[in-house]
Amino acid sequence: MKKHTISFLSLVVMAGLSLSTTAQTLTKKAKLTEVEMNRWSHLDLAKDTIPGMSVDKAYAELLKGKKGVPVIVGIVDSGVDIEHDDLKSVVWTNKKEIPSNGIDDDKNGYIDDIHGWNFLGDITKENVEYERIIKDKSLVDEKTYLAAKAMNDKKVAEAAQGKTRLEQMLVTLAESQVTISKVLGKTTYTVEEVNAITSEDPAILKSKSDMQRILSYGMSMTELKDVVQKQLDGFLALLNGDNLKTDYRKVLGDNPNDITKTKYGNNTVIGPDKEEARHGTHVAGIVAQVRNNNLGGDGIANNVRILTVRAVPDGDEYDKDIALGIRYAVDNGAKVINGSFGKAFSPQKQWVYDAIKYAEKKDVLIVHAAGNDAKDIDYNDNFPNDSDDKLTEFADNFITVGALNFETGDKVVARFSNIGKINVDVFAPGVKIYATTPKNTYSFLQGTSMAAPNVAGVAALIRSHYPKLTAKQVKHILMDSGVALDNNVIVGGKASDTRPFSALSKSGKIVNAFNALQMAEKMSKK
């Protein structure tokens, strides 16, 4: 999957009520229970020995009986299923617009933008940016063009290997499914039932092992087949050169290289296909799915409204859409914007930089996913960002988030997460996060895409209960109040590469809601 969700194939501590960010070294000794796994990002490192953000503790000890003020959170993403039972009550509504009258009542240029805006129209699939650069060299300088071409050549070579691997996976899946169904006498079964199979038949044991691995991805068989087939189709398109033939933007009727033309798209924030809104729906749920309603999981924040900006397709987002999407969210009252997307090339990056500065001027915090390439983004490009030279920030309202695993010890950093002592600010839970997905479903997804909205949710909590604090202050509270880990950790999933956790981000810390709210309380009294 694109955005900053990791594909299955890519595959704090407070003492009493006194603020402390003392470095911790703890190891979880027992396997997480189902209840713990479903909400591990809400748990507490000291109490539960799980590297969560102490959200439950914050609600129990600091927020009990307190409501705060409503906070609008902009979700710039693939679209959100605003009809989901666990989200529809927290969807932002533009009270300045009269629904379905075909008139731009608030005169902002977007007709009937009741719950946000869809800058992609009916687009779902898109090129990645290096493909667009290859198709149009005029977008960039020669050095950037050659870098884009080199990346495309590398991806084509990887696609050939990936095609073989996925085709074999589909064969294995089908064969194992037939074998296990015969053994169990049914076509639908759980991982526990597979684990209980005993046999001396090598074929059955192989199928059992294969099925255990397949079921460990946390998807149904149908979902898994769909994901594998979709990725296989992508490899085939890449090998056939189809990626360089289609003009996906044509259906929108917009020129992505003209920032002056801003009135395009439509008001269908779910998008043309609910399933294509899976990523954005999950991100929105992490922030705001209703707490304590006996449905699915719980959101981090309990007094927010989700404003949807659909700007991230299956492929790379356009700089124009992101720049205008940020401005749209800002102009409609968002105090926090989540950006769980990113790319390695950004031909019109200045448009996005200007939008980030606009958000800073309007006191809006932007939370951005660090990326899933297991790279150090102090040395590798990752857009958007808040530093054109990777050294000096041009704005102080932009926080970049790496992803944590639910295990402590040396495996606490997600194997896919980007790092950067200068350009990653903090870490937060991002592996197997349980949240809303389209059509009233819930799923575990993982990626820095999931880490970012965990932080956006904490930011929204702070802005709800301490609305006088600025975006800049909230950013530094999130960084300064986090929990440091006194561990050497595995980086990039390579056991041979271990580094101090403190060296992987600017703060060297895990975001912690309990600590952050206490620091916000103290800061608000100054």
VMD Tcl script that draws the C-alpha trace (Angstrom):
set ca {
  {0.00 0.00 0.00}
  {1.14 3.53 -0.71}
  {0.83 6.42 1.73}
  {2.82 5.61 4.85}
  {1.09 2.35 5.68}
  {3.51 -0.52 5.57}
  {2.50 -3.41 3.30}
  {2.34 -6.85 4.87}
  {5.08 -7.79 2.43}
  {7.45 -5.00 3.47}
  {7.12 -6.70 6.24}
  {6.29 7.90 29.67}
  {6.75 6.67 32.55}
  {5.26 8.81 35.34}
  {5.88 8.39 39.06}
  {2.76 9.57 40.89}
  {1.82 12.93 39.42}
  {5.25 14.50 39.12}
  {6.48 14.97 35.56}
  {9.31 12.66 34.64}
  {10.85 11.56 31.36}
  {13.47 9.31 32.91}
  {14.94 6.77 30.50}
  {13.40 3.33 30.86}
  {14.62 -0.16 30.02}
  {11.82 -2.70 30.27}
  {11.10 -5.97 28.51}
  {7.64 -7.42 28.02}
  {7.84 -11.01 29.23}
  {4.39 -12.29 28.25}
  {2.65 -12.38 24.89}
  {0.07 -9.61 24.51}
  {-3.52 -10.63 25.11}
  {-6.19 -9.87 22.51}
  {-7.45 -6.95 24.61}
  {-3.92 -5.55 24.97}
  {-3.22 -5.91 21.26}
  {-6.43 -4.11 20.31}
  {-5.45 -1.03 22.30}
  {-1.74 -1.33 23.00}
  {-1.03 2.23 21.87}
  {-3.23 3.44 24.77}
  {-1.36 1.47 27.44}
  {1.42 2.46 29.81}
  {5.05 1.38 29.72}
  {5.48 1.19 33.49}
  {2.15 -0.44 34.34}
  {1.72 -2.71 31.33}
  {5.35 -3.08 30.13}
  {4.04 -2.17 26.66}
  {5.43 0.91 24.85}
  {2.11 2.72 24.55}
  {1.36 6.41 25.08}
  {-0.35 6.21 28.51}
  {-3.64 7.40 27.01}
  {-5.86 5.34 29.33}
  {-3.88 6.61 32.30}
  {-4.36 10.19 31.14}
  {-8.12 9.78 30.93}
  {-8.32 8.05 34.30}
  {-6.08 10.37 36.28}
  {-6.00 13.71 34.50}
  {-9.10 14.12 32.32}
  {-11.83 12.54 34.42}
  {-14.81 14.91 34.49}
  {-13.15 17.33 32.05}
  {-14.57 17.97 28.60}
  {-12.37 20.55 26.90}
  {-13.32 22.44 23.76}
  {-14.00 20.81 20.38}
  {-10.96 20.59 18.09}
  {-11.09 20.14 14.32}
  {-8.52 17.67 12.99}
  {-7.84 17.70 9.27}
  {-7.23 14.26 7.74}
  {-5.37 14.78 4.46}
  {-5.51 11.29 3.04}
  {-7.22 8.84 0.66}
  {-10.73 9.73 1.83}
  {-12.70 8.76 4.93}
  {-15.80 6.60 5.23}
  {-17.79 9.25 7.09}
  {-20.76 6.85 7.21}
  {-18.92 4.42 9.50}
  {-20.88 3.85 12.70}
  {-17.83 4.65 14.82}
  {-16.99 7.88 12.97}
  {-20.20 9.51 11.73}
  {-20.82 11.27 15.05}
  {-17.38 12.93 14.97}
  {-17.43 14.13 11.36}
  {-16.95 17.86 10.85}
  {-19.85 19.72 9.23}
  {-19.48 23.05 7.47}
  {-22.33 25.04 8.98}
  {-21.81 27.83 6.48}
  {-22.96 25.59 3.61}
  {-26.51 24.51 2.81}
  {-26.34 20.84 1.76}
  {-26.99 19.85 -1.85}
  {-28.19 23.23 -3.11}
  {-25.44 23.50 -5.72}
  {-24.42 26.91 -4.38}
  {-21.13 28.00 -2.84}
  {-22.85 29.48 0.21}
  {-19.66 30.32 2.13}
  {-18.02 31.64 -1.05}
  {-14.77 29.73 -0.53}
  {-14.80 28.35 -4.07}
  {-15.93 24.85 -3.11}
  {-19.60 24.09 -3.74}
  {-21.45 22.10 -1.07}
  {-18.28 21.25 0.85}
  {-20.29 19.96 3.79}
  {-17.73 17.58 5.32}
  {-14.53 18.57 3.52}
  {-13.27 18.44 -0.03}
  {-12.14 15.79 -2.52}
  {-9.28 17.20 -4.60}
  {-8.99 13.92 -6.53}
  {-12.52 13.72 -7.89}
  {-12.99 10.20 -9.27}
  {-9.27 9.38 -9.33}
  {-8.18 6.34 -7.34}
  {-5.01 5.12 -9.07}
  {-2.10 7.47 -9.84}
  {1.53 7.40 -10.94}
  {4.29 7.73 -8.40}
  {6.26 10.94 -8.69}
  {9.38 9.52 -10.33}
  {7.19 8.11 -13.11}
  {5.63 11.51 -13.70}
  {9.11 13.01 -13.87}
  {10.20 10.45 -16.47}
  {7.12 11.31 -18.53}
  {7.82 15.05 -18.28}
  {11.48 16.02 -17.84}
  {10.55 19.70 -17.74}
  {9.29 19.29 -14.17}
  {12.80 19.03 -12.73}
  {16.49 19.59 -13.38}
  {18.70 17.00 -15.10}
  {20.14 15.63 -11.86}
  {16.68 14.96 -10.45}
  {15.52 13.42 -13.72}
  {18.45 10.97 -13.72}
  {17.70 10.06 -10.09}
  {14.07 9.42 -11.00}
  {15.06 7.26 -13.96}
  {17.46 5.24 -11.78}
  {14.68 4.63 -9.28}
  {12.30 3.49 -11.99}
  {14.90 1.07 -13.37}
  {15.42 -0.34 -9.88}
  {11.68 -0.76 -9.34}
  {11.29 -2.61 -12.64}
  {14.02 -5.05 -11.61}
  {12.37 -5.55 -8.22}
  {8.99 -6.06 -9.88}
  {10.33 -9.03 -11.83}
  {11.40 -10.70 -8.59}
  {8.21 -9.65 -6.83}
  {6.04 -11.10 -9.59}
  {7.59 -14.53 -9.12}
  {7.28 -14.33 -5.36}
  {3.63 -13.29 -5.36}
  {2.61 -15.82 -7.97}
  {4.13 -18.53 -5.77}
  {2.37 -17.08 -2.73}
  {-1.01 -17.35 -4.46}
  {-0.26 -20.96 -5.37}
  {0.82 -21.74 -1.80}
  {-2.22 -20.02 -0.40}
  {-4.59 -21.99 -2.63}
  {-2.91 -25.35 -1.95}
  {-2.73 -24.78 1.80}
  {-6.34 -23.66 1.92}
  {-7.50 -26.86 0.21}
  {-5.41 -29.08 2.51}
  {-6.43 -27.38 5.75}
  {-10.09 -27.31 4.73}
  {-10.00 -31.09 4.20}
  {-8.33 -31.66 7.58}
  {-10.78 -29.44 9.48}
  {-13.81 -30.29 7.39}
  {-14.71 -26.66 6.76}
  {-13.58 -23.72 4.66}
  {-13.65 -21.08 7.40}
  {-11.42 -21.49 10.45}
  {-9.34 -19.61 12.98}
  {-5.60 -19.53 13.57}
  {-6.25 -21.36 16.87}
  {-7.88 -24.23 14.97}
  {-4.93 -24.38 12.61}
  {-2.49 -24.37 15.53}
  {-4.32 -27.34 17.05}
  {-3.84 -29.56 13.99}
  {-1.66 -32.62 14.67}
  {-0.37 -34.91 11.95}
  {2.65 -36.88 10.80}
  {1.85 -36.21 7.15}
  {4.58 -33.88 5.74}
  {2.11 -32.28 3.30}
  {-0.34 -31.44 6.08}
  {2.44 -30.10 8.32}
  {3.71 -27.92 5.49}
  {0.22 -26.57 4.82}
  {-0.25 -25.95 8.54}
  {2.98 -23.96 8.67}
  {2.09 -22.01 5.53}
  {-1.40 -21.23 6.83}
  {-0.06 -20.11 10.23}
  {2.17 -17.64 8.42}
  {-0.65 -16.47 6.17}
  {-3.10 -15.98 9.05}
  {-0.46 -14.05 11.02}
  {-0.98 -11.12 8.65}
  {-4.21 -10.37 10.50}
  {-6.43 -10.45 7.40}
  {-9.20 -12.72 6.24}
  {-8.34 -15.07 3.38}
  {-10.34 -12.95 0.97}
  {-8.62 -9.76 2.08}
  {-5.22 -11.39 1.78}
  {-5.89 -12.67 -1.72}
  {-7.10 -9.23 -2.76}
  {-3.99 -7.54 -1.37}
  {-1.65 -10.04 -3.03}
  {-3.46 -9.81 -6.36}
  {-3.46 -6.01 -6.25}
  {0.25 -5.92 -5.62}
  {0.83 -8.52 -8.35}
  {-1.20 -6.43 -10.79}
  {1.01 -3.48 -9.90}
  {4.16 -5.45 -10.66}
  {2.73 -6.60 -13.99}
  {1.82 -3.04 -14.94}
  {5.32 -1.90 -14.07}
  {6.93 -4.65 -16.15}
  {4.66 -3.91 -19.10}
  {5.40 -0.18 -18.95}
  {1.74 0.59 -18.29}
  {2.80 2.92 -15.49}
  {4.19 5.34 -18.05}
  {1.26 5.22 -20.47}
  {-1.80 6.36 -18.53}
  {-2.76 9.96 -17.75}
  {-4.76 9.41 -14.57}
  {-5.24 13.15 -14.04}
  {-7.21 13.54 -17.26}
  {-10.49 12.45 -15.67}
  {-10.17 15.30 -13.15}
  {-9.78 18.00 -15.78}
  {-7.10 19.82 -13.79}
  {-3.55 20.87 -14.61}
  {-1.41 19.81 -11.61}
  {1.34 22.20 -12.67}
  {-0.82 25.32 -12.33}
  {-1.29 26.32 -8.70}
  {-3.48 29.28 -9.66}
  {-6.35 27.01 -10.72}
  {-7.80 25.91 -7.39}
  {-11.43 25.05 -8.07}
  {-11.52 21.38 -9.03}
  {-12.64 18.10 -7.48}
  {-15.92 17.49 -5.66}
  {-17.48 17.19 -2.22}
  {-17.56 13.37 -2.06}
  {-14.94 12.95 0.65}
  {-15.33 9.17 0.78}
  {-14.24 9.02 -2.84}
  {-15.74 6.96 -5.67}
  {-14.99 3.64 -3.93}
  {-15.26 3.13 -0.17}
  {-12.57 0.47 -0.20}
  {-10.10 2.99 -1.59}
  {-10.75 5.06 1.55}
  {-9.38 2.26 3.75}
  {-6.18 4.11 4.64}
  {-7.82 7.42 5.47}
  {-10.63 5.76 7.40}
  {-8.11 3.89 9.55}
  {-6.13 7.08 10.17}
  {-9.30 8.96 11.16}
  {-10.28 6.15 13.51}
  {-6.96 6.20 15.33}
  {-7.54 9.86 16.10}
  {-11.25 9.93 16.78}
  {-13.25 6.68 16.70}
  {-15.71 7.05 19.57}
  {-14.34 6.02 22.95}
  {-16.11 3.59 25.27}
  {-19.04 2.82 22.96}
  {-18.44 -0.95 22.77}
  {-17.65 -0.68 19.06}
  {-14.25 -1.65 17.68}
  {-11.39 0.31 19.19}
  {-11.12 3.69 20.88}
  {-9.76 6.90 19.43}
  {-7.06 8.88 21.18}
  {-9.10 12.09 21.39}
  {-12.69 12.35 22.60}
  {-13.71 15.86 21.62}
  {-12.71 16.28 17.99}
  {-14.31 16.72 14.60}
  {-12.76 15.04 11.57}
  {-12.44 17.29 8.51}
  {-11.66 15.18 5.44}
  {-9.39 16.33 2.64}
  {-9.11 13.67 -0.04}
  {-5.76 14.27 -1.74}
  {-3.77 11.01 -1.54}
  {-4.42 8.42 -4.28}
  {-3.09 4.91 -4.76}
  {0.22 6.27 -6.00}
  {1.97 9.53 -5.18}
  {0.07 12.61 -4.16}
  {0.49 15.77 -6.24}
  {2.18 18.71 -4.54}
  {-0.65 20.94 -5.73}
  {-3.33 18.83 -4.05}
  {-1.40 18.67 -0.78}
  {-0.69 22.41 -0.75}
  {-4.32 23.30 -1.43}
  {-5.54 20.59 0.94}
  {-3.51 21.99 3.82}
  {-4.79 25.49 3.09}
  {-8.38 24.21 2.89}
  {-8.12 22.51 6.30}
  {-6.54 25.60 7.83}
  {-9.16 27.95 6.41}
  {-11.95 25.76 7.77}
  {-10.73 25.78 11.34}
  {-8.45 22.75 11.72}
  {-6.04 23.14 14.64}
  {-4.25 19.85 13.89}
  {-3.64 18.34 10.44}
  {-2.51 14.74 9.97}
  {-0.43 13.83 6.92}
  {0.15 10.09 6.61}
  {1.73 10.17 3.17}
  {5.06 10.95 1.56}
  {7.34 10.50 -1.42}
  {10.98 10.76 -2.50}
  {10.50 13.43 -5.20}
  {8.60 16.71 -4.99}
  {8.81 18.88 -8.14}
  {6.68 21.69 -6.69}
  {7.82 21.35 -3.09}
  {7.78 25.13 -2.64}
  {3.98 25.13 -2.94}
  {3.83 22.72 -0.01}
  {6.44 24.66 1.95}
  {4.34 27.80 1.50}
  {1.25 25.93 2.73}
  {3.14 24.73 5.83}
  {4.19 28.31 6.54}
  {0.59 29.43 6.03}
  {-0.52 26.85 8.59}
  {2.15 28.09 10.99}
  {0.93 31.66 10.58}
  {-2.61 30.47 11.38}
  {-1.41 28.48 14.42}
  {-2.05 24.99 13.02}
  {0.07 21.96 13.90}
  {0.92 19.50 11.11}
  {1.75 15.92 12.10}
  {3.56 13.95 9.40}
  {4.55 10.30 9.01}
  {8.31 9.72 8.71}
  {8.00 7.02 6.04}
  {8.41 3.26 5.73}
  {11.65 2.78 3.81}
  {13.87 1.94 6.82}
  {16.07 4.85 5.78}
  {17.76 7.71 7.56}
  {15.96 10.78 6.23}
  {18.78 13.00 7.40}
  {20.44 11.71 4.22}
  {17.53 10.55 2.04}
  {14.76 12.73 0.62}
  {11.31 12.38 2.16}
  {8.64 14.90 1.22}
  {6.92 16.89 2.55}
  {9.21 18.17 5.26}
  {10.04 21.37 7.11}
  {13.66 21.72 6.01}
  {14.84 22.20 2.45}
  {18.45 21.39 3.34}
  {17.71 18.70 5.97}
  {19.43 20.90 8.56}
  {17.48 24.10 9.15}
  {13.73 24.18 9.77}
  {11.78 26.92 7.99}
  {8.71 26.42 10.24}
  {8.10 25.24 13.78}
  {4.60 23.77 13.42}
  {5.59 20.52 11.70}
  {6.34 17.32 13.66}
  {7.62 14.14 11.98}
  {6.82 10.77 13.56}
  {8.59 7.40 13.41}
  {6.89 4.10 14.24}
  {7.18 1.82 17.27}
  {6.59 -1.89 17.60}
  {4.52 -3.25 20.49}
  {7.55 -5.14 21.78}
  {10.06 -3.54 24.11}
  {13.74 -4.42 24.32}
  {15.78 -4.17 21.11}
  {12.72 -4.71 18.84}
  {10.82 -1.61 19.95}
  {11.41 0.28 16.69}
  {9.29 -0.89 13.75}
  {11.56 -2.59 11.25}
  {10.19 -0.44 8.40}
  {10.34 2.96 10.10}
  {12.50 5.75 8.77}
  {14.80 7.38 11.30}
  {16.72 10.65 11.55}
  {18.43 12.41 14.44}
  {17.64 15.74 12.78}
  {14.52 15.13 10.69}
  {12.46 12.67 12.74}
  {11.11 14.36 15.87}
  {9.51 11.59 17.93}
  {8.30 7.99 17.84}
  {4.83 6.59 18.49}
  {2.98 3.25 18.12}
  {2.72 2.15 14.50}
  {2.65 -1.66 14.32}
  {-0.66 -3.58 14.32}
  {-2.88 -0.66 15.24}
  {-6.58 -1.51 15.46}
  {-8.99 1.02 14.00}
  {-11.90 1.69 11.67}
  {-11.93 0.56 8.06}
  {-14.71 1.09 5.46}
  {-18.19 -0.41 5.65}
  {-18.32 -0.64 9.45}
  {-15.28 -2.89 9.72}
  {-12.08 -2.71 11.80}
  {-8.58 -3.85 10.93}
  {-5.01 -3.96 12.14}
  {-2.78 -1.84 9.92}
  {0.79 -0.77 10.41}
  {3.14 1.92 9.22}
  {4.30 5.37 10.17}
  {0.86 6.22 8.73}
  {-0.54 4.83 11.98}
  {2.11 6.42 14.22}
  {1.30 9.93 12.97}
  {-2.43 9.93 13.88}
  {-1.58 8.53 17.31}
  {0.43 11.71 17.81}
  {-2.21 13.87 16.13}
  {-4.71 12.48 18.63}
  {-2.52 13.46 21.58}
  {-2.01 16.90 20.01}
  {-5.79 17.27 19.71}
  {-6.19 16.33 23.39}
  {-3.76 19.07 24.36}
  {-5.40 21.65 22.12}
  {-8.82 20.68 23.46}
  {-7.95 21.08 27.13}
  {-5.37 23.86 26.78}
  {-6.61 25.88 23.78}
  {-4.45 28.90 24.57}
  {-1.25 26.98 23.86}
  {0.14 27.57 20.37}
  {0.91 24.97 17.72}
  {4.61 25.56 18.35}
  {4.18 25.00 22.07}
  {2.18 21.82 21.48}
  {4.88 20.48 19.15}
  {7.59 20.97 21.75}
  {5.42 19.57 24.53}
  {5.00 16.39 22.48}
  {8.75 16.18 22.01}
  {9.96 17.30 25.45}
  {7.45 15.36 27.55}
  {8.00 12.04 25.84}
  {9.63 9.02 27.43}
  {13.23 8.23 26.64}
  {14.30 4.62 26.27}
  {17.73 3.61 27.51}
  {18.08 0.84 24.94}
  {20.15 -0.15 21.98}
  {17.58 -1.10 19.34}
  {17.53 -2.93 16.03}
  {17.25 -0.55 13.08}
  {15.66 -1.52 9.78}
  {14.96 -5.05 11.00}
  {18.66 -5.89 10.71}
  {19.99 -7.59 13.83}
  {23.49 -6.52 12.79}
  {22.49 -2.83 13.01}
  {21.80 -1.76 16.58}
  {21.92 1.84 17.79}
  {20.86 3.79 20.86}
  {17.16 4.63 20.65}
  {18.12 8.20 21.54}
  {20.04 8.48 18.24}
  {17.03 7.80 15.99}
  {15.12 11.06 16.45}
  {15.63 14.62 17.56}
  {13.92 14.12 20.91}
  {15.00 10.51 21.40}
  {11.57 9.90 22.95}
  {8.21 8.16 22.69}
  {5.16 10.44 22.75}
  {3.30 10.11 26.04}
  {-0.19 11.58 26.53}
  {-0.03 11.58 30.34}
  {3.27 13.45 30.43}
  {2.20 15.82 27.66}
  {-0.99 16.87 29.43}
  {0.89 17.49 32.66}
  {3.45 19.61 30.85}
  {0.66 21.48 29.08}
  {-0.96 22.18 32.46}
  {2.25 23.67 33.80}
  {2.94 25.65 30.65}
  {-0.59 27.07 30.54}
  {-0.08 28.61 33.98}
  {3.05 30.54 33.04}
}
mol new
graphics top color blue
foreach p $ca { graphics top sphere $p radius 0.5 }
foreach p [lrange $ca 0 end-1] q [lrange $ca 1 end] { graphics top cylinder $p $q radius 0.2 }
display resetview
